[in-house]
Amino acid sequence: MQHFHGMTLQWVGHASVLLQTKKGTSILIDPWLESNPACPKDWKAPKKIDLVLCTHGHGDHIGDALAVDAKYHPTFVGIYELTGWLTSKGVKKTVGMNLGGSYRFQDVKLTMVEARHSSGIEDNGTIVYAGEPAGYVLEIEGEPTLYHSGDTALFSDMQLIRELYAPEIACLPIGDHFTMGPRAAAMAAQYVGCGKAIPIHYGTFPVLTGTPAELREHLAGKKIEVIDLKPGESLQ
């Protein structure tokens, strides 16, 4: 178990990450919980969720957004079109943003950064445009800076994330097929300059074949630690 001042990072499975800051702010990235097959059956839901960050509109990332809203009434952050859809479904507290913008919430400054993917919401059999996909950089008071890339391919402008924000921890998809695989994710980790890489978005479905072991192999000799969490495990 590793310790980062007072922050706890829990991988709930797939791309869903739950953060608890030292000051008590509870942040959920990509609300896919109860219907997430990678989420442990004995997972204990938090007592509160203050902030939800949505990377894009696919069901394996926002599938439980409305259920989370009904239970916790948090503030939802996402690209403008995505939060507009959430508002249309009755979500009361939304913050629509766009790429490059920042938003302050209690002890957290978050910045929406580019991702290379697609984004649409399946709504009663119709695909609704959900704006651009995104990642997030979280600058939390007294904690290491965190980058959650969302679903993405490798792209060279990830180097700008290093120059602008220098994240210490990066949550990166490695599953392949729908996102980058381990080899590309290893290069992404080097581009963003993180010291610790947490692999996500793998193993949930058979097509997501990338593994943490492959990521570690591609990072051999680099000063980047691969933190292989199991769903439900926490980094503290």
C-alpha positions as CSV (number, residue, x, y, z in Angstrom):
1,M,0.0,0.0,0.0
2,Q,1.4,3.4,-1.0
3,H,0.6,6.6,0.8
4,F,-0.1,10.0,-0.7
5,H,-0.6,12.4,2.2
6,G,-4.3,11.9,2.8
7,M,-5.9,11.1,-0.6
8,T,-7.4,7.7,-1.3
9,L,-7.8,6.5,-4.9
10,Q,-10.0,3.4,-5.4
11,W,-10.4,1.6,-8.7
12,V,-14.0,0.5,-8.9
13,G,-13.5,-1.4,-12.1
14,H,-13.3,-0.6,-15.8
15,A,-12.7,3.2,-16.0
16,S,-14.5,4.1,-12.8
17,V,-12.3,5.7,-10.1
18,L,-13.4,7.0,-6.7
19,L,-11.2,9.6,-5.0
20,Q,-11.4,10.8,-1.4
21,T,-9.3,13.9,-0.7
22,K,-7.7,14.7,2.7
23,K,-10.2,17.4,3.2
24,G,-13.1,15.0,2.6
25,T,-14.2,15.8,-1.0
26,S,-15.5,12.6,-2.6
27,I,-15.0,12.5,-6.4
28,L,-16.3,9.8,-8.8
29,I,-14.8,9.6,-12.3
30,D,-17.1,7.9,-14.8
31,P,-20.2,6.7,-13.0
32,W,-20.6,3.0,-14.0
33,L,-21.1,1.1,-10.8
34,E,-24.0,-1.3,-10.2
35,S,-24.3,-2.3,-13.8
36,N,-20.5,-2.6,-14.2
37,P,-19.5,-6.3,-14.4
38,A,-16.0,-5.4,-13.2
39,C,-17.2,-3.8,-10.0
40,P,-16.9,-6.3,-7.1
41,K,-20.2,-7.6,-5.8
42,D,-19.3,-6.8,-2.3
43,W,-18.2,-3.3,-3.1
44,K,-19.3,-0.9,-0.4
45,A,-20.8,2.3,-1.9
46,P,-19.5,5.5,-0.3
47,K,-21.6,7.5,2.1
48,K,-21.4,10.5,-0.1
49,I,-20.3,11.6,-3.6
50,D,-19.7,15.3,-4.0
51,L,-18.5,15.5,-7.6
52,V,-18.9,13.3,-10.6
53,L,-16.6,13.8,-13.7
54,C,-17.8,12.3,-16.9
55,T,-15.2,11.7,-19.6
56,H,-17.7,10.9,-22.4
57,G,-21.1,9.6,-23.2
58,H,-20.7,5.8,-23.7
59,G,-22.7,3.6,-21.5
60,D,-19.7,1.9,-19.9
61,H,-18.8,5.3,-18.5
62,I,-22.0,7.1,-17.6
63,G,-24.3,4.1,-17.4
64,D,-25.2,4.8,-13.7
65,A,-25.1,8.6,-13.8
66,L,-28.9,9.0,-13.2
67,A,-28.8,6.4,-10.4
68,V,-25.9,8.2,-8.8
69,D,-27.7,11.5,-9.1
70,A,-30.8,10.1,-7.4
71,K,-28.8,8.7,-4.5
72,Y,-26.2,11.4,-3.9
73,H,-27.2,14.6,-5.7
74,P,-23.6,15.5,-6.6
75,T,-22.4,18.1,-9.0
76,F,-21.8,16.6,-12.5
77,V,-19.0,17.9,-14.7
78,G,-18.7,17.1,-18.3
79,I,-18.4,18.5,-21.8
80,Y,-21.2,21.0,-22.6
81,E,-23.4,18.7,-24.7
82,L,-23.1,15.8,-22.2
83,T,-24.2,17.9,-19.2
84,G,-27.0,19.3,-21.4
85,W,-28.3,15.7,-21.8
86,L,-28.0,15.1,-18.1
87,T,-30.0,18.2,-17.4
88,S,-32.7,17.0,-19.8
89,K,-32.9,13.9,-17.7
90,G,-33.5,15.8,-14.5
91,V,-30.0,16.2,-13.1
92,K,-30.1,19.5,-11.1
93,K,-26.4,20.3,-10.6
94,T,-24.3,20.3,-13.7
95,V,-21.2,22.2,-14.9
96,G,-20.8,22.1,-18.6
97,M,-17.2,22.7,-19.7
98,N,-15.1,22.4,-22.8
99,L,-11.5,21.3,-23.6
100,G,-8.8,23.4,-22.0
101,G,-11.1,24.9,-19.4
102,S,-10.7,24.6,-15.6
103,Y,-13.2,24.5,-12.7
104,R,-12.7,24.9,-9.0
105,F,-14.6,22.7,-6.6
106,Q,-13.7,23.0,-2.9
107,D,-10.1,21.7,-2.6
108,V,-9.9,20.5,-6.2
109,K,-9.0,22.4,-9.4
110,L,-9.9,20.2,-12.4
111,T,-9.0,20.9,-16.0
112,M,-10.7,19.2,-19.0
113,V,-8.1,18.0,-21.5
114,E,-8.2,16.4,-24.9
115,A,-8.9,12.7,-25.6
116,R,-9.0,10.9,-28.9
117,H,-12.1,8.7,-29.0
118,S,-15.8,9.0,-29.9
119,S,-18.8,10.0,-27.7
120,G,-22.5,9.3,-28.1
121,I,-25.3,8.5,-25.7
122,E,-27.7,5.6,-26.4
123,D,-31.0,7.1,-25.5
124,N,-34.1,4.9,-26.1
125,G,-32.5,3.3,-29.2
126,T,-31.2,6.5,-30.6
127,I,-27.6,7.7,-30.5
128,V,-27.4,11.3,-29.1
129,Y,-24.4,13.5,-29.8
130,A,-22.5,13.9,-26.6
131,G,-19.8,16.4,-27.6
132,E,-16.1,15.6,-27.6
133,P,-14.5,13.0,-25.4
134,A,-12.2,14.3,-22.7
135,G,-9.8,13.5,-19.9
136,Y,-9.2,15.3,-16.6
137,V,-6.3,16.7,-14.7
138,L,-7.0,17.0,-11.0
139,E,-4.9,19.4,-8.9
140,I,-5.8,18.6,-5.3
141,E,-4.5,20.7,-2.5
142,G,-1.6,19.0,-0.8
143,E,-1.7,16.0,-3.1
144,P,0.0,14.7,-6.2
145,T,-1.6,15.8,-9.5
146,L,-3.7,13.1,-11.1
147,Y,-4.5,12.6,-14.8
148,H,-7.4,10.4,-15.8
149,S,-7.2,10.1,-19.6
150,G,-10.7,8.8,-20.2
151,D,-11.0,6.5,-23.2
152,T,-8.3,7.5,-25.7
153,A,-5.8,6.6,-28.4
154,L,-2.2,7.7,-28.0
155,F,-1.6,11.2,-29.4
156,S,1.6,13.2,-29.3
157,D,0.0,16.3,-27.6
158,M,-0.1,14.3,-24.4
159,Q,3.3,15.8,-24.0
160,L,1.6,19.2,-23.4
161,I,-0.1,17.6,-20.3
162,R,3.3,17.0,-18.9
163,E,4.5,20.6,-19.7
164,L,1.4,22.2,-18.3
165,Y,0.5,20.0,-15.3
166,A,3.2,17.4,-14.7
167,P,0.9,14.7,-13.2
168,E,2.5,12.3,-10.8
169,I,-0.3,9.7,-11.2
170,A,-1.9,8.7,-14.5
171,C,-5.0,6.4,-15.0
172,L,-4.6,5.0,-18.5
173,P,-6.6,2.6,-20.5
174,I,-4.7,-0.5,-21.7
175,G,-7.4,-2.8,-23.0
176,D,-6.9,-2.2,-26.7
177,H,-9.7,-2.5,-29.4
178,F,-11.7,0.5,-28.2
179,T,-8.7,2.4,-26.7
180,M,-4.9,2.2,-26.8
181,G,-3.3,-1.0,-25.8
182,P,-0.3,-1.6,-23.5
183,R,2.4,-0.5,-25.9
184,A,0.7,2.8,-26.7
185,A,-0.2,3.3,-23.1
186,A,3.4,2.9,-22.1
187,M,4.3,5.7,-24.5
188,A,1.4,7.8,-23.1
189,A,2.8,7.4,-19.6
190,Q,6.2,8.6,-20.9
191,Y,4.5,11.5,-22.7
192,V,2.7,12.7,-19.6
193,G,5.7,12.2,-17.5
194,C,4.0,10.4,-14.6
195,G,5.9,8.5,-12.0
196,K,3.0,6.1,-11.4
197,A,0.7,4.5,-14.0
198,I,-2.6,2.9,-13.0
199,P,-4.0,0.7,-15.8
200,I,-7.7,0.8,-16.4
201,H,-10.3,-0.2,-19.0
202,Y,-9.1,-3.7,-19.5
203,G,-10.4,-7.2,-18.8
204,T,-14.0,-6.2,-18.4
205,F,-15.0,-7.8,-21.6
206,P,-13.1,-10.5,-23.6
207,V,-12.2,-8.1,-26.4
208,L,-10.2,-5.9,-23.9
209,T,-7.1,-8.1,-24.0
210,G,-4.4,-5.7,-22.7
211,T,-2.8,-6.6,-19.3
212,P,-0.9,-4.7,-16.6
213,A,2.0,-7.2,-17.1
214,E,2.3,-6.1,-20.8
215,L,2.3,-2.5,-19.7
216,R,5.0,-3.2,-17.2
217,E,7.0,-5.0,-19.9
218,H,6.8,-2.0,-22.3
219,L,7.9,0.3,-19.5
220,A,10.9,-1.8,-18.5
221,G,13.9,0.4,-17.7
222,K,11.7,3.5,-17.4
223,K,11.3,5.3,-14.1
224,I,7.5,4.7,-14.1
225,E,5.9,2.4,-11.6
226,V,2.9,0.3,-12.8
227,I,0.3,0.1,-10.0
228,D,-1.8,-3.0,-10.7
229,L,-4.9,-2.5,-8.6
230,K,-7.7,-5.1,-8.6
231,P,-11.2,-3.8,-8.8
232,G,-12.2,-2.5,-5.4
233,E,-8.6,-2.0,-4.3
234,S,-7.3,1.4,-3.1
235,L,-4.2,3.4,-3.4
236,Q,-3.7,5.5,-0.2
